[in-house]
């Protein structure tokens, strides 16, 4: 009862224990030393073969009696019929059955089996092939023809059936019948191999015109490059050069844009080359290179270069090499159209070739690749494509209207609200000036100032008007310039120089006053220097002195003090003498004037020295440089000068060391030059004496306490 409960229905009501596989217990090998006689694998296999028992085969039966034969046939047929009933869809069983009936020379029964098999699976072309082969082998031609005819009617897309059918008709010499079968087949539009076999069939019987007609139908059914090339080679093989050329020309008209057009053009060019028509071949190559996309023309370029090396002159070879490089550049710009360096190289190549249409086409394609982001750094290379395009149209092509259009389109494209390029505006204006269109140039520059004012544009516009002598326009432009950039010292200085050149002294002075009154300036030192130089050139020493005083109210820079002192030293110089040469010429003036100059210069130096001593004691180096300048000036005055006056104030140079402090802490020491001025030395001496006096006082008091 318990065993029945443990039984599993899925295991045939056996228990798990009953279904377990019991393996023999592995024997433990105690002696692991190798045996004295070793057995090889070959020996084991040989012994196994020798010990095999002979296969038991049924004995051969010899049938000698008709009754026995009938029994044998009945038994075999019963076996086959039983087998068919079990595996009706197994084609090999039907084939064996039919072939057995054929071996018994009972063709009616064999046909019956074949027909029954076809009823089961008529789509199996192997059945039709075997059936027809049986009929053909036993020379039942009409029966075979009937089988083939039914087969190709039911399975017209199985090419093997058509081939076998045609082959049978051709073997028995029924050429017309074979041709008729081919025609039936061609109505189904088979693949290229079927058409080519039909053509070969006609050529075997020297039916060239028929073959040509079939080729015409073939290229209409399969309008591919390979089909047209085969047609042309057929005509060429028959010596019909004109017909072959006509075939190629028709193919080019139909398949010029096909993916395999490269093969067609190469075959056409090689055909013309074989016909000794090198000019025609060259024209075909060039036409192909112009019309086939560069990515599919690699082989074509190689063939063209080889052709030119064989038949062309130096110019032709160079053109071919240019074409090869053109292919490389096309590949580069196709991979990355925003790589402007590749476009520049491509354009340079086309310009060396000299074909205007090609050059313009490449320029147009290049400028069509606008940078994706409105940031100036992306546009800096791109903008030179436009510049080069405009210069090419003007200088090489000589087409001024196209040049003007290029500049106009470029200026429209640039987003001037975010950034602009002064170079483009100036080139466009200069082009108009070269065309004597001054009004157009002014319009361009005026638009530039309105949309994207820049220093370069103002400077160039003012320069143009200045060369033309339009001083009122220059004044207006300078006013616009300063209105746009009031901190620009260059603009103020140049404006003042313009007024000075026009002898407008008061206007010049007023301009300088306006300039130095600005709250912010980019280079005020240049502006002040220009103002001072202007007053000096006018001989206005008092105004100059006043300017220096006003400048010192704003800055106490060392150079200002030195320049002021030099001015005072050279204040006696007459008009036309440079202030830098005054020191060398000072000894040529009367003694009284020299003394006055020296006194004024000394006052400036003393004032400067007093400032550095009291207000900026940390600027020791500047103070030392000031004293050096003073000493040189005293020496340059000769008798009037007093060198000892300065020498007593000169500092001592001391070499000292100081620690270098970095973010990570002390990093060593460095040497530097320190200046020790006389008053500092006296102060240090006094401190030493005071310390000694205090020590003495403490000592005396301690002695008194002891007493």
Secondary structure, 3 states (H helix, E strand, C coil): CHHHHHCEHHHCCECHHHHCCCCCCCCCCCCCCCCCCCCCHHHHHHHHHHCCCCCCCCCCCCCCCHHHHHHHHHHHHHHHHHHHHHCCCCHHHHHHHHHHHHHCCCHHHHHHHHHHHHHHCCCCHHHHHHHHHHHHHCCCHHHHHHHHHHHHHHCCCCHHHHHHHHHHHHHCCCHHHHHHHHHHHHCCCCCHHHHHHHHHHHHHCCCHHHHHHHHHHHHHHCCCHHHHHHHHHHHHHCCCHHHHHHHHHHHHHHHCCCCCHHHHHHHHHHHHHHCCCHHHHHHHHHHHHHHCCHHHCHHHHHHHHHHHHHHCCHHHHHHHHHHHHHHHHHHHHHHCCCCHHHHHHHHHHHHHHCCHHHHHHHHHHHHCCCCCCCCHHHHHHHHHHHHHHHHHHHHHHCCHHHHHHHHHHHHHHCCCCCCCCHHHHHHHHHHHHHCCCHHHHHHHHHHHHHHCCCHHHHHHHHHHHHHHCCHHHHHHHHHHHHHHCCCCHHHHHHHHHHHHHCCCHHHHHHHHHHHHCCCCCCCHHHHHHHHHHHHHHCCCHHHHHHHHHHHHHHCCCHHHHHHHHHHHHCCCCCCCCCHHHHHHHHHHCCHHHHHHHHHHHHHHHHHHHHHHHHCCCCCHHHHHHHHHHHHHHHHHCCCCCCHHHHHCCCCEEEEEEEEEEECCEEEEEEEEEEEECHHHHHHHHHHHHHHHHHHHHHHHHHHHHHC
